[in-house]
Amino acid sequence: MTTTERIRMTQQDHSRLLSELIALRSQHAVEAPDDFLDYHANVIARYCARKARIREIEQLLSSAIVGVDTGGDVIAQPGMVVTISYEATGQTETFLLGRRGAQNADIPVYSTLSPLGRAITGARLGEQRVYSIPQGADLVVTLIEAVPYRDGRARRDGN
């Protein structure tokens, strides 16, 4: 059984997803006889991709927390580009925190189910978190920055 993560989004993002969902649902379904399946594989692939996107948007909208103010606190959550600092080395790393459908992202994507993803989810700026790597060692990381990720890129300072 999987648990549904609550995702914060702006009213604008919610409206954009809802509009996309309405547009996808309004497209006519493609029906093809069995003997045309190989010939029209591209049509069927597009149909399957559309159905998958509809399911994804429905899941996002059903778990959305729209327009909730976090009191000015920046909290690492799915759909945000986060920058962390490793305590032991001082090195930093920037990645997208667990967002489905971000396979074409221009930065690495870490699942919220990964050890680092679990540790950093819910962290506030400056907060340290500890997570275990597969080799058994514990690493300490600090959340340096967290900004929303939209439309294939990080959005910084309102851009």
N, C-alpha and C positions, 0 to 999 in steps of 0.2 A: 504494500500500500504506500502510495506516495503522498507527501504532504504538499499542500499548495502554499507557496510563498506569497506573502502580501507584497505588492510592488507599488511604490509611490509614483504618481505621475501628475503632471499638470492637467488642468482642464483642457488646454489646447491639445496636448498629446492624446488625451482620452477622446476628444472630438475627432482628431485625425484618424485614430484607429477605428472608431465607430463608422466614419465615412468610408474608410477602406473596406470594412466588413460589409457594409451595405452594397458597395460597388461590386465586390466579389460575389456576393449572394445573388445579385441581379443578373449575372452572366448566365447564359443558358447552359445546361448540362449537355455534355457530348455523349451521344449513344452511338456505338459502332458495332456492327455484326462481328462475330468471332473471326470470320475469314478476313476481316480488314484490320485486325489488331496489329499484326506485324507491319503492315503498310502504313498505318496511321499511328505509329508508336509515339511520334512527337506530339500529336494531338492528345493522346492519352496521358503522356508525361506531364503536359501542361495542365490537364484536368486534375491529375493527382497532386501536383504542386499547389494548385489553387485550393483544393480541399484541405491540404495540410496547412496552408496559410490561414484559412478560415478557422480551423481548429486552434491554431496558435493565437490568433487574435481573440477568439472567444475565451481562451484560457487567461490571456493577459487582462482582458476587460473584467472577467469574473473575479480576479484576484487584485484588482486595482484599488488603491486608496487615492482618491482624486482630491487634489488641492489641499491636502492636510499640511498644516504648518508644523515644522519640526522645531519651532522656537528659535530659528536661526542656526541651529546646530547642523553641521554637515555630518551625515551618517552614511557609512559605506553600505550599499544595498545593491541588489541585482539591477543591472542596467546602468551602472556608473563606471566611469574610468577612474581607477584608483591608483595612487602612487604610494608605495610603501618603502620604508627604509629597513634594511636588515641590521639589527643591533650589533652583531658580531663583526661585520665588515664595513658598515656604513654605506654599502652600495644601495642604490635605489632601483626599483622596478615598477613599471607602469603597465597595467593590464585592464581589460574589461572584465568586470565581475559578473559571471554567469548570466548571460542573456541568450535565450534560444534564438536561432535565426541570425546569429551574428557570424556565420561562417566566413563571410567576406569582409570581416572587420580588418582594419589596417593595423591593429595591435593584437597581441596575444589575448585569448579569452580563457579565463579560469572559471570552472564550474563552482557553484556555491557548495557542491558536494565534495570538492577536493579538500585536502587538509588545509591549505592556505585559504581557500574560499570560505570554508566553514569558520576559520579563525577570524577573518577580517570582516565578515558580514556583521553589521550592527555596530562596528567600531566608530567612534567619534574622532574628529581630527586630534592628533597628538596622542591618542590612546595606544598603548602597547598591547599586543596579543601574542600568545605563545601557541605554536603548532608543532606537531611531530612529523618528521619526514620519514619515508619508508625505511631508511637505514637505522631508525630508532632515535636519532638525536632530536632535541627540541630546539626550535629556532624562535627568537624573539623579533617581532616586526612592529614598526610604528606606522600608523596611518598618517601620511603627510598631506594628501590631497584626495578629494573625491568630487568629480564633476559628472553631470549627466552625459550619457552617450546617446546620440540620436542621428539617424540618417547616415550611418557609416562613418561618423567621426565624433570626436569629443567636442563638447560645447563648453567653451571657456569664456568667462566674463561676458556672458550674454551673446556670444557670436554663434 
